[in-house]
Amino acid sequence: MSSCNPFSVNFSGSSQDLFNKVSSLIHQHNGTITGSPTGGTFSVPIPVFGVVAGTFDVSGQTCKIHVTQRSFFLPCSSIESFVKSNIPTVLAAEIEDF
């Protein structure tokens, strides 16, 4: 397993809303998240690739993510791209939409 360089994602809305909705998504995909809207850890099983795990830290409207565990076959750029394209939009959806 390998880690990635930390990266940041800007979001709108409250950190509590972001935490609630991301937590729901992670749990729906059999993952775990611990912590609070200001920071914590996550782990999500990815079919074929194993687990993606890491930490997050929220300050203002920015979430800093550090992936600490991933398959060598899953590029950091793919993880970062997926997160950056999905975190800002997760707040636009209602939790019932997931």
C-alpha positions as CSV (number, residue, x, y, z in Angstrom):
1,M,0.0,0.0,0.0
2,S,1.1,3.5,-0.7
3,S,0.2,7.1,0.2
4,C,-0.5,10.3,-1.8
5,N,0.6,13.9,-1.2
6,P,-2.1,15.8,0.7
7,F,-4.5,17.9,-1.4
8,S,-7.2,20.5,-0.7
9,V,-10.8,20.8,-1.9
10,N,-12.9,23.9,-1.5
11,F,-16.6,23.4,-0.8
12,S,-19.7,25.6,-0.1
13,G,-22.2,25.1,2.7
14,S,-21.4,24.1,6.3
15,S,-18.8,21.6,7.3
16,Q,-21.5,19.7,9.3
17,D,-23.6,19.3,6.1
18,L,-20.5,18.1,4.2
19,F,-19.6,15.6,7.0
20,N,-23.1,14.2,7.2
21,K,-23.5,13.7,3.5
22,V,-20.0,12.3,2.9
23,S,-20.4,10.0,5.9
24,S,-23.6,8.7,4.4
25,L,-21.9,8.0,1.1
26,I,-19.0,6.3,2.7
27,H,-21.3,4.1,4.8
28,Q,-23.4,3.2,1.8
29,H,-20.2,1.9,0.2
30,N,-19.3,-0.2,3.3
31,G,-16.6,2.2,4.4
32,T,-16.0,3.8,7.8
33,I,-15.5,7.4,8.8
34,T,-14.6,8.7,12.3
35,G,-14.1,12.1,13.7
36,S,-16.2,15.3,13.3
37,P,-16.9,18.0,10.8
38,T,-13.5,19.5,11.5
39,G,-11.4,16.4,10.9
40,G,-10.9,12.6,11.2
41,T,-10.2,9.5,9.3
42,F,-11.9,7.5,6.5
43,S,-11.6,4.1,4.9
44,V,-13.4,2.9,1.8
45,P,-13.1,-0.5,0.1
46,I,-12.7,-0.2,-3.6
47,P,-13.5,-3.3,-5.7
48,V,-10.4,-4.8,-7.3
49,F,-8.1,-2.1,-5.8
50,G,-8.5,-2.9,-2.1
51,V,-8.9,0.0,0.4
52,V,-8.5,3.7,0.1
53,A,-7.9,5.3,3.5
54,G,-6.7,8.5,5.0
55,T,-7.3,11.6,7.0
56,F,-9.2,14.8,6.5
57,D,-9.0,18.2,8.1
58,V,-11.5,21.0,7.6
59,S,-10.7,24.7,8.0
60,G,-13.2,27.3,6.8
61,Q,-14.5,26.2,3.4
62,T,-11.5,24.0,2.6
63,C,-11.1,20.3,3.3
64,K,-7.5,19.0,3.3
65,I,-7.3,15.3,2.4
66,H,-4.3,13.0,2.9
67,V,-4.7,9.5,1.4
68,T,-2.5,7.3,3.6
69,Q,-3.4,3.9,2.1
70,R,-4.1,2.9,-1.5
71,S,-3.2,0.2,-4.1
72,F,-0.2,0.9,-6.2
73,F,-2.5,0.3,-9.2
74,L,-4.8,3.2,-8.2
75,P,-3.0,6.5,-9.1
76,C,-3.1,9.4,-6.6
77,S,-4.2,11.6,-9.5
78,S,-7.3,9.5,-10.1
79,I,-8.3,9.6,-6.4
80,E,-7.7,13.4,-6.2
81,S,-9.7,14.0,-9.4
82,F,-12.6,11.9,-8.2
83,V,-12.7,13.7,-4.8
84,K,-12.4,17.2,-6.4
85,S,-15.1,16.5,-8.9
86,N,-17.5,15.1,-6.2
87,I,-17.1,16.9,-2.9
88,P,-18.3,20.3,-4.2
89,T,-21.4,18.6,-5.8
90,V,-22.3,16.5,-2.8
91,L,-23.6,19.6,-1.0
92,A,-25.9,20.3,-3.9
93,A,-27.7,17.0,-3.5
94,E,-30.1,16.2,-0.8
95,I,-29.1,13.3,1.4
96,E,-32.2,11.3,0.3
97,D,-30.8,11.4,-3.3
98,F,-27.9,9.1,-2.3
